[in-house]
Amino acid sequence: MKTATLRITIGLTLAGMLAGCGGPSLIKAEDPPALETPPAEPAVTEHWSVSLGADTPPGYRIEPALMGERAFAAAANGTVAAFNAESGERLWRQDLDVTITGAVGIGESGVAVGTADAEVILLDPDSGDVQWRQRVSSEVLAPPAVGQGSVVVRTGDGGVFALEADSGEQRWLYRSGVPALSLRGHASPVLVNGGVIVGFDNGRLGALDLGNGDVAWEASVAVPDGRSDLERMVDLDADPAVAGGDVFAGTYQGRVAGIALSSGQIAWTRDVSVLGGISVDDSNVYVTDERGRLWAFDRRNGASVWRLDALEGLSLTAPRRYRDGLIVAGSDGYLNWIGLRDGALEARYAVDNARVSAAPRVDGERILLLDRRGQLRSISVNQQ
């Protein structure tokens, strides 16, 4: 069984290192990298900014979400709130008596959060009223997936729970084996038509039937290798990216792979230790690795397109498309713009003196950012 003493916080090598570091140092931004040719600082407009009132501890995955004209966010202290995405006006706020560890999952059925006390809570997206609370088997360290009449969560003990969106009643439970040692955290489930894609700590990716939890297929993205438990860690903690008929997934100390959504057949692999996240567009797959490098691979065959090393040493979020480039935020408190064609670091903007571990959300011309001090802001880059 995976125990708390054996888990590792993302961004630290050993649990003992966490005990030796103060909490504020894990929230405060790192020193930015020394760049030979500093890129430009873009002209940025901050449209609004609000504080959710609590730091995000290491190992918690709390991210903002967008649905229509509304932005949703949560904080570890139990706060969940909705805002007008255009003006930042608060529409509602709910103060739950819980420690939120995985948020925010959003869908037409509601706003879902997971807690340290093994609970899933669904709130009404219009009023913030609690619709239901459901116990699961362990803490939830990633945003739930909400859709198709379901709320699906991964739990820290290797469980996948599918809950009825209208009642919270458990529809099914799937369990995967858990290694003796793993990173603290896990990927969010990804809903597809009639199914859900889930990554596990043993390096495997599974497709489960959303109706009954039956396994449609499983694929080994990486196989544990090494003498020690530390060397054999191959957690699949980055959210899988689904595009068309393909799934793209990657593991820590393992590989990134292109996989057929219909069958689970692996089309290609590349040896990259994935930690930050994965995104995909019509041409490429973009991956942030454990060293703070950003890769672009041809989504058809995995061929290398480019690699950005300038941010090496930082902890980076998953990259996101913005206009005709990519954006990625990091532990130095900067938002970075990268060129799609050659992977050049084109611009950097200092968001605040706090780490950013939540991937940016893009809403047309605007970027929604949540830092680890609980500050949520909406910004855009002025056209040159």
C-alpha angles and dihedrals in degrees: 000000000000109000131195091246091058098049123099126216113235110257094028126084102214134020088236089063089059091055089054096053126077120238097241092054089060091054099040116087119261121238109279118247119268104250120198091216110024110218123233123279107234124228101256130188117207106209098185142340132197134179120229089196105237141078120242108236120220113277094029116111110208117162136168122247136203130212120171109310094343134089122204129198141165140198134214091248091069099265117142119178143173125213138186101258092215101047105017091235109158111243097184142341129205121193108203121193092234142089107251113214103163123038161195113015112168136189141133089280094059151279114304131198133177126216142212088243094063097260134133117206126192120199130192107258092218101047107013091235114152109254097184145333122218131188119229130182102265145358118306111228101177136049114278119243113242124193148085090050091303144102111205124189138178115221129208093249094061098268128140113202124193110198129188107253094216097051111009090239113152111254097181144336128218122190130201128193116264122217121233090250130028144149116277105253140036143218123273116248113255118218119221129174105305094343149059131232115217133183122211138204092247093067095259129127120207137193112210129190107250092214101055109000095247115155112251092182144330127212129194104227089177135001120220111254131179142060100267131055088242092057091046096057110122102159117176095215101144113090111256113246117225121199125165108315095341138087122201120200138163140190138213111261089004140067146303114233142190110221134185109247094211098052111011091240111154111234098183143347137200127195104246129137100230118204112137103050151273135254133172140202134179093289112021148031114227120206134182113206135205092267095056096257123138119219133192119202130181103256092217099058110358094250114160114258100173144322128218114211100167093096096046113144095038129100106242132198124230110287121248133199114249120177106310097341146041131268126203130173128210151194091269090068095249131126112217132205117210128190115242096214101054107005093245118164099240104173144358129203125194105228098182140309091280135091118258114214100156114090113245118257118221121213107179106289094353133084122210115208132184118189127199092260088065097254113146118195140172117215140166135193117242113238113248 
